[in-house]
C-alpha cells in the first residue's frame, strides 16, 4: 500500500489548521489516484472516539501536531501517525508518565535511552492508538521486545491482527512514528 505524508509548519489554531491541511492532503491524494473528491459530499467527520474521516471516500487519513509542526498521512487503508517535538522535561514528571503508562520493557528502554527513548515510545503509542481509533488510553501492545529493541511488528490486543509501527527520522529532537497494516508499505514524504 502507498501512503503520502505531508509535513507542514504553521502557527494558527491547530484544530482549524488540521482540518484545512487534511482536506488539502486528501484532495491531493485523490487527484493522484484518480479518486473523485467532491467538497459537497466528502465532509470531515469523526468516529465516536474522535478518529477523523471524510464521508464517502475510500481513503483513510490521520493527523498529528506538536509545537509548530503538523503531519497528515493519507492512504487507501487504515493508518495512524504521530509527531513529537522533543523537549526537556522535569525528571519527576517524565518518571511518573513512564511508570504509569509504559510497560516494564518500555520503562527499561527509557532508562537506557533517556528523553529520546521516551519520545520514540510515546510516538509509537500515539500512532498505534490513532490507527486503532482507540487513542492513547486504549489497549496497547508492548512496543519494546524482551531483547530491548523497539518492535516493528505488533499484535492488536484481543486479536491475531499484526500491524507495523515504524520510526521516521525527521530532524534533531523530532520524533515521527506511523502505523499501518503492511510491513513494506511505500511511505512517501510529500512537499
N, C-alpha and C positions, 0 to 999 in steps of 0.2 A: 504494500500500500504506500502511496505517496502522500506526504503531508507537507504543507508550506507553513513556515513560521515567520511571522512578521514581528520585527522589533522596532518600537518607536520610543522616542524620548519626548516628554511633554510635561507641562506643569499646570494644566487646567484640572477641573473636577474629574477625578478618576472614574467615577461611575458614568458621567456624561461622555468622557473620552473613550471609555471601554466600549460603549455601545456604538459610537461613531466609528472607531477604528476597527471593531469587529465586523461591522457592516461592510466597510471598505475591503477588509481581508476576505470576507466571504464572497463579495461581488467579484473581486479579482480571481479568486479560486474558481468560481463558477464560470467566468469568462474563459479561463484557460482550459477548462474541462468541457466546454460547450453545454453547461447546465443552465437552464433558463432561470434567471433571478428576476422577480417582479416585486418591487417595494410595496405594492398594494396587497400582495398575497403573502409574501415571505416576511413575516414580522418577528422581531425578537420576543421570545417568551422564556419563561424559566420553569423548571420542574418544581415539584412540591418542595424539594430540598435546595432549590436555587441553582441547579445546573442550567446554563443558558442554551438555547437552540433557536433556530429560525424555522418557523412553521412551513411545511410543505417542501422542504429541501432534503435531498439525500446526502446532506453534508453535515458533518459534525465539527464543532469548534470548541475551543476553550481559551479563556483569557486569564492573565495574571498581571499584577503590577507590584513594584517595590520601588520606593523612592520615586525618581523621575522616569523609571523605565517601565514600559508596558509591552507585553508579548501576547500574540494570538497564534494558536496552532489550528490549522484547518485541514480536514481530510474527509474521506468518504467512510470512515469507520470511527468508533468512539476513541477519544483521546483526552488526555489531561496534561496540563503544563503548569509549571511554577517557576518564578524567578525570585531570587532573594539577593538584595544588595547587602553584603556583609557589613556588620557594624560592631564596634566594641560594645560589650555588654557587661553589666555588673556580674561578677562571678557568682554571687548568690542567686541572682535571677536565672542565669544560664543553668546552674546546677539544679535549681528547682524544676525548670522545664524538662531537662533531660531525665531527671529521676521520676517525674510524674508521667511523662508521655512515651518515653523511649524504652525499648526492650533492653534486657541486660547486654546483649551483643551490641546494640546501638550505643548504649552508655559507654561501653569499653572503647568503641570506635571514637566517640567524642573525647574520652580521656586521652586517647593516643594522638588524635589529630586536632584537638582544640576547636577553635572557632570555625575553621574550615570544615571539620567533620560535622559539627553541629549544623551548619547551614546546608551542607550537602544532604544530610539525612532529612532535615526539615523540608527541603525542596522535593525530595523523593516522596515523602509522606503526603505533601500537598498535591503533587502531580497525580499520585495514585488515588487520593480521595476525590479529586476532580474527575478523574477517569470514571470511577465507580458511581459518582454522583452522591456519595455518602459524606463527603467532606473530610476534614482533618480528624474529626472525632469518630468517624465510622470505624468498622473493624479493619485492622491493618495487619499485613504480614510483617515478618522481621526483615528489614532491609539490609541487615548485615548477617553474613553467614558465620558458622562456627569457626571458619578459617580467618575471620577478622576483616574480610573484604566485603564491599558492597555487592549485594545480589542484583544481578540484572534481571533475571527471571524470577518472578514471584507468583504465588498462587493466591487468587482472590479468596479470602476466608469464607468457609462454608461451601466452597465449590471445588471442582477439579480444574477450573479455568486458569490457564497460565497467561500472564501478561508481562510486559517488559518495561522496566523503568531505567532510563539512561540519563547520564550527565552530558552536558554540552558546555565546553569552556567558552565563555563569552568575554571575559576580561578579568583583571585583578579584582578580587573580592565580589565577583558577581557569579551567582550560582544558579544554573538553569537545569531543570530536570523535566523530562516528558515521559508519559506513559501511553503505550499503545498495545495492540494485540499482536503485532508482528515483530519477530526477532530481528529481521533485517529490513525494516521499513526504510524507505527513502525519505529522509527529512531534509528539506531544502530551506535554507535561510534566505529570505527574500529581502530586497531593498526597497 
